[in-house]
Amino acid sequence: RFYFNPQRHFLTISDDLQANYSFDREGRLLGSFLAGVNYKRGLRGDILMRHPGGDGTKVRRLLAADERRQLLAGIRNHVAQMREVARETQDAEVCSWLDRALSWDVERLEAERDTFQRIYKPISILPPDQYLALVLQAAEGCSWNRCTFCTLYADRRFRVKAPAAFQEHVQAIKAFVGRGIGMRKSIFLGDANALVIPQPRLCELLQIVHQEFTVNPEAGLKGIYAFLDIFGAEQKSLREYRELRDAQVRRVYLGLESGDPTVFRLLNKPGSPAACIEAVRTIKAAGINVGVILLAGAGGDRLNEQHVRHSLDALAAMELGVSDLVYISPLIVPDDGPFAQQLRTVGGSLLPERALQAELEQLKQGARARIGNGAKATLYHIEEFLY
């Protein structure tokens, strides 16, 4: 038995309540649930597989090319069977949805990977609440790009797009996504710290966003969101943040990572925990919400207690509110990488997995107890990111 559920921007199908499939308005596959395994397909064409592990953990990995093609072919064949059933039992709307889905064979879906890579530089990470944002790369890369724990932007130099190039980029994205844009909830201005762009140029680029899209909390895309590093956040005035608020910037994400000055230096981040607290207060005074990111495990096995204690103190000092977020992410770095080497200079080493999971929970519960005012604290697993 097939159950068809067409919504305004997507279609879901349940196969006898045992499997399901979802498609955007263009007919692109968004994801499926088959035999206890979740498959999520990103706009780039990658497919993330997730399922429970035998030891109570969660298995997450990207499918290899041959696995991906096999899955796509199997799903398309199944959709073709559903289309025959729908011909006799469903109305024209459902049949039209299925026809669009069938127009995407494996070769067409895979060809989109090349199109995506002509439009975008790799989209390395987004905050979890922005996984369904439409990413516009006003800048590429990271203006700092020297943190010891991060290699997400090591493959590119920092570059700010000129207004004409940015508008061309935006129009190419609109053509690529097509009617699938209805699945997108907001605008995310990329890359790593796009708001570091000097204010006059930034305002020009935001004006282009508003020329191309309806950005309004009441209708259309709900707002504009972006990362900003602490040093860049310090450089902007209250007046400039108010300009960004008036341009529909709704939340700024800052990677505090650790509230402990010693751990912060080992991470080689720009700015300081104290500067982050002041920047958050200024941003909030301008009427913009914040998302603050902490790294569980950043203190290793030697500095972990002071890392947790001072990180929670920093959160409490920020005076976060009901629309603010705290994300706690596990530190995932190689044993022989720059950050692990930095830990060894102070006699420490990376936390083993069990201790890392315990610290994740400690930070989560501690954050919820300390921040108050309705702000939310939640875990942030970067292995689950897919765009």
Salt bridges, closest charged atoms under 4 A:
ASP15 OD2 - HIS78 NE2 2.82
ASP16 OD1 - ARG1 NE 3.19
ASP24 OD2 - ARG28 NH1 3.28
GLU26 OE2 - ARG179 NE 3.34
ASP46 OD2 - ARG44 NH1 2.52
ASP46 OD1 - ARG113 NH1 2.79
GLU67 OE2 - ARG61 NH2 2.77
GLU84 OE2 - ARG87 NH2 3.05
ASP99 OD1 - ARG83 NE 2.69
GLU107 OE2 - ARG69 NH2 2.16
GLU110 OE1 - ARG68 NH2 2.86
GLU110 OE1 - ARG69 NH1 3.91
GLU112 OE1 - ARG28 NE 3.04
GLU112 OE1 - ARG41 NH2 3.81
ASP129 OD2 - ARG251 NH1 2.94
GLU140 OE2 - ARG159 NH2 2.96
GLU140 OE2 - LYS161 NZ 2.91
ASP155 OD1 - ARG156 NE 2.80
ASP191 OD2 - ARG156 NH1 3.15
GLU204 OE1 - ARG201 NE 3.52
GLU212 OE1 - LYS174 NZ 2.91
GLU243 OE2 - ARG239 NH1 2.98
ASP246 OD1 - ARG245 NH2 3.11
GLU257 OE2 - LYS269 NZ 3.67
ASP260 OD1 - HIS310 ND1 2.61
GLU278 OE2 - ARG281 NH1 3.16
ASP313 OD1 - ARG370 NH2 3.07
ASP324 OD2 - LYS284 NZ 2.62
GLU359 OE2 - HIS307 NE2 3.62
GLU361 OE1 - LYS364 NZ 3.31
GLU384 OE1 - ARG50 NH1 3.48
GLU384 OE2 - LYS58 NZ 3.62
GLU384 OE2 - ARG60 NE 2.76
